[in-house]
Amino acid sequence: MDLWQALNTRVTVRTFDDRPIPTNVVAKGVRAALRAPAYNHLWEWGFIQIHDRALRTSLADAAALENVADPDTLAAKFASLPTEARQIYLRALPLQRTMVLTAPGLLVPVYRPKRGEHAPEGPADLNAHAAIWIAIGNLLLSLAEDGVYGCTIVPGRSSEARHLLGVPEDWEIATFLPFGYPHGHVVRNEHPSDVDPFLHVDRFRGFGLPTTPEPMG
């Protein structure tokens, strides 16, 4: 599979078959992650596989992933978002805890942040954060090559989850990444293909999502 095939194949999936994920598929995904640039050339990253089901429950509790299914609660929570984004969250949020508990695979990427990340003075303080997310992107593309898909769930709080996983205090959890073979038909949302609204020359011209009339900056 070439680069553009992988890019066009990758999709966010939130419901999975029960089929186990071969170890070599996961290892290949992590190997792809390690091809990402590390801002300090140290690759201070880890990818923790979570097999223990009780630990998954504890992680979901620690990250405050709730079974939110009430439509009125969800509608109020995301009322200020543009229509397209709001629809995605209304579908996704109720599945977060279920994914962490039941997905065939669960990875927790961790990394060592720069000291200023939690109170950044500028973009350079977020270098480590940016690097681990490039790595996660590589991992997802590699999984897609093998017909395996996932979803990222960034925990709202992470200190208790770090403790459960033995992650040092000066490291951070980037996301929870449940993954597996998709269950049923995969829905592919159309991505923008016209680069003109996104490619600027000399000055930023502003931004508006092509799929919604609401301005976003």
PLY file of the C-alpha trace (Angstrom):
ply
format ascii 1.0
element vertex 217
property float x
property float y
property float z
element edge 216
property int vertex1
property int vertex2
end_header
0.00 0.00 0.00
1.46 3.38 -0.96
1.17 6.62 1.04
-1.99 7.92 -0.63
-3.72 4.55 -0.37
-2.99 4.54 3.37
-4.18 8.14 3.76
-7.42 7.38 1.90
-7.94 4.12 3.81
-7.50 5.43 7.35
-10.76 6.22 9.08
-11.91 6.68 12.67
-13.76 3.58 13.89
-15.56 3.26 17.23
-17.22 -0.18 17.03
-15.10 -3.28 16.64
-15.26 -7.00 15.89
-14.09 -9.37 18.61
-11.24 -10.70 16.46
-7.87 -10.45 18.22
-5.21 -8.22 16.67
-2.04 -10.10 15.66
1.02 -9.10 17.66
3.00 -8.33 14.51
0.36 -5.78 13.39
0.74 -3.88 16.65
4.54 -4.11 16.53
4.55 -2.81 12.95
2.37 0.10 14.03
4.76 1.05 16.82
7.68 0.72 14.40
5.90 3.20 12.11
5.39 5.53 15.07
9.13 5.47 15.71
9.71 6.82 12.20
8.17 10.13 13.29
10.54 13.02 14.05
11.40 13.44 17.72
12.05 17.07 18.54
15.05 16.26 20.79
16.15 13.11 18.92
15.61 11.05 22.08
12.22 9.45 21.29
11.10 9.74 24.91
7.92 7.83 24.15
6.22 4.64 25.23
3.24 2.67 23.89
1.56 0.69 26.68
-0.67 -2.21 25.63
-3.52 -2.78 28.07
-4.65 -6.40 28.22
-5.92 -6.49 31.83
-9.70 -5.90 31.75
-9.85 -4.73 35.37
-7.11 -2.22 34.61
-9.14 -0.92 31.67
-12.05 -0.25 34.00
-9.77 1.54 36.44
-8.32 3.66 33.63
-11.80 4.62 32.40
-12.74 5.62 35.96
-9.49 7.53 36.46
-10.00 9.47 33.24
-13.63 10.21 34.13
-15.01 8.47 31.04
-18.72 8.26 31.78
-21.62 6.47 30.17
-23.23 9.67 28.88
-26.26 8.70 26.81
-28.88 11.31 27.70
-29.50 13.26 24.47
-30.45 16.49 26.28
-27.26 16.44 28.34
-25.18 15.86 25.23
-26.99 18.52 23.22
-26.36 21.13 25.92
-22.71 20.13 26.27
-21.93 20.70 22.59
-24.46 23.41 21.73
-21.78 25.99 20.91
-19.99 23.83 18.31
-20.49 24.08 14.55
-23.11 21.67 13.25
-20.73 19.15 11.69
-18.50 18.97 14.78
-21.52 18.76 17.10
-22.93 15.77 15.22
-19.63 13.92 15.52
-19.40 14.47 19.28
-23.02 13.46 19.82
-22.23 10.11 18.17
-18.78 9.62 19.70
-18.99 10.60 23.36
-21.40 7.86 24.49
-19.00 5.25 23.03
-15.79 6.40 24.72
-16.02 4.29 27.88
-17.30 1.26 25.94
-14.34 1.47 23.55
-11.79 1.57 26.36
-13.43 -1.39 28.11
-14.15 -3.67 25.15
-11.98 -2.87 22.11
-9.75 -5.81 21.06
-6.70 -3.58 21.41
-5.93 -0.62 23.65
-2.72 1.37 23.50
-1.77 4.26 25.76
0.96 6.39 24.15
3.00 8.28 26.75
5.75 10.85 26.36
8.02 13.21 28.31
6.76 16.79 27.87
8.95 19.85 27.79
8.94 21.63 31.14
6.79 24.49 29.89
4.07 22.41 28.25
1.42 22.83 30.94
1.81 26.62 30.88
3.31 27.28 27.44
4.77 30.65 26.59
4.94 29.82 22.90
4.69 26.99 20.34
8.20 25.73 21.12
7.01 24.58 24.55
4.67 22.15 22.78
7.36 20.43 20.67
7.17 17.14 22.57
3.37 17.13 22.39
3.44 17.75 18.64
6.01 14.99 18.09
4.06 12.25 19.88
0.97 13.10 17.84
2.90 12.77 14.59
3.95 9.34 15.89
0.33 8.45 16.67
-0.64 9.46 13.13
2.02 7.14 11.71
0.76 4.32 13.93
-2.84 4.77 12.74
-1.74 4.73 9.09
0.19 1.51 9.66
-2.80 -0.13 11.35
-5.03 0.93 8.45
-2.70 -0.86 6.06
-3.69 -4.10 7.85
-7.40 -3.30 7.98
-7.26 -2.26 11.64
-8.69 1.08 12.77
-8.97 3.04 15.96
-10.00 6.20 17.72
-8.12 8.59 20.00
-9.62 9.54 23.37
-7.69 12.26 25.18
-8.35 11.93 28.94
-9.68 15.01 30.69
-7.44 14.23 33.64
-4.42 11.95 33.72
-2.64 11.94 37.11
-4.46 8.87 38.50
-4.19 7.04 35.17
-0.42 7.73 35.09
-0.13 6.24 38.57
-2.06 3.11 37.55
0.32 2.57 34.62
3.53 3.33 36.48
4.19 6.40 34.31
6.64 8.84 35.95
5.37 12.18 37.21
7.34 14.08 34.59
5.76 12.07 31.75
2.27 12.47 30.32
-0.44 10.38 28.65
-1.08 11.59 25.10
-4.30 9.66 24.53
-6.10 6.36 24.93
-6.17 4.53 21.60
-8.72 1.69 21.33
-8.43 -0.19 18.04
-9.58 -3.29 16.19
-11.13 -4.68 13.04
-14.30 -2.69 12.26
-17.71 -4.10 13.07
-20.10 -3.72 10.16
-19.97 -1.05 7.48
-17.28 1.62 7.88
-18.66 5.14 7.51
-16.17 7.44 5.81
-16.71 11.15 6.30
-15.57 13.19 3.34
-12.37 15.12 3.93
-11.64 18.47 2.25
-9.88 18.03 -1.08
-9.67 21.65 -2.25
-6.42 23.02 -0.81
-7.14 26.66 -1.70
-8.97 27.52 1.57
-6.06 26.02 3.53
-2.99 27.13 1.57
-2.03 30.74 2.28
0.63 32.99 0.77
2.43 35.54 2.95
-0.61 36.22 5.16
-3.30 34.15 6.84
-6.64 34.76 5.12
-8.85 33.39 7.87
-10.56 30.04 8.24
-14.02 28.57 7.81
-14.93 24.92 7.56
-16.22 24.11 4.05
-18.95 21.93 5.58
-20.58 24.55 7.83
-21.54 28.24 7.55
-20.41 29.01 11.11
-17.09 30.90 11.26
-14.32 29.39 13.36
-11.87 32.26 13.72
0 1
1 2
2 3
3 4
4 5
5 6
6 7
7 8
8 9
9 10
10 11
11 12
12 13
13 14
14 15
15 16
16 17
17 18
18 19
19 20
20 21
21 22
22 23
23 24
24 25
25 26
26 27
27 28
28 29
29 30
30 31
31 32
32 33
33 34
34 35
35 36
36 37
37 38
38 39
39 40
40 41
41 42
42 43
43 44
44 45
45 46
46 47
47 48
48 49
49 50
50 51
51 52
52 53
53 54
54 55
55 56
56 57
57 58
58 59
59 60
60 61
61 62
62 63
63 64
64 65
65 66
66 67
67 68
68 69
69 70
70 71
71 72
72 73
73 74
74 75
75 76
76 77
77 78
78 79
79 80
80 81
81 82
82 83
83 84
84 85
85 86
86 87
87 88
88 89
89 90
90 91
91 92
92 93
93 94
94 95
95 96
96 97
97 98
98 99
99 100
100 101
101 102
102 103
103 104
104 105
105 106
106 107
107 108
108 109
109 110
110 111
111 112
112 113
113 114
114 115
115 116
116 117
117 118
118 119
119 120
120 121
121 122
122 123
123 124
124 125
125 126
126 127
127 128
128 129
129 130
130 131
131 132
132 133
133 134
134 135
135 136
136 137
137 138
138 139
139 140
140 141
141 142
142 143
143 144
144 145
145 146
146 147
147 148
148 149
149 150
150 151
151 152
152 153
153 154
154 155
155 156
156 157
157 158
158 159
159 160
160 161
161 162
162 163
163 164
164 165
165 166
166 167
167 168
168 169
169 170
170 171
171 172
172 173
173 174
174 175
175 176
176 177
177 178
178 179
179 180
180 181
181 182
182 183
183 184
184 185
185 186
186 187
187 188
188 189
189 190
190 191
191 192
192 193
193 194
194 195
195 196
196 197
197 198
198 199
199 200
200 201
201 202
202 203
203 204
204 205
205 206
206 207
207 208
208 209
209 210
210 211
211 212
212 213
213 214
214 215
215 216
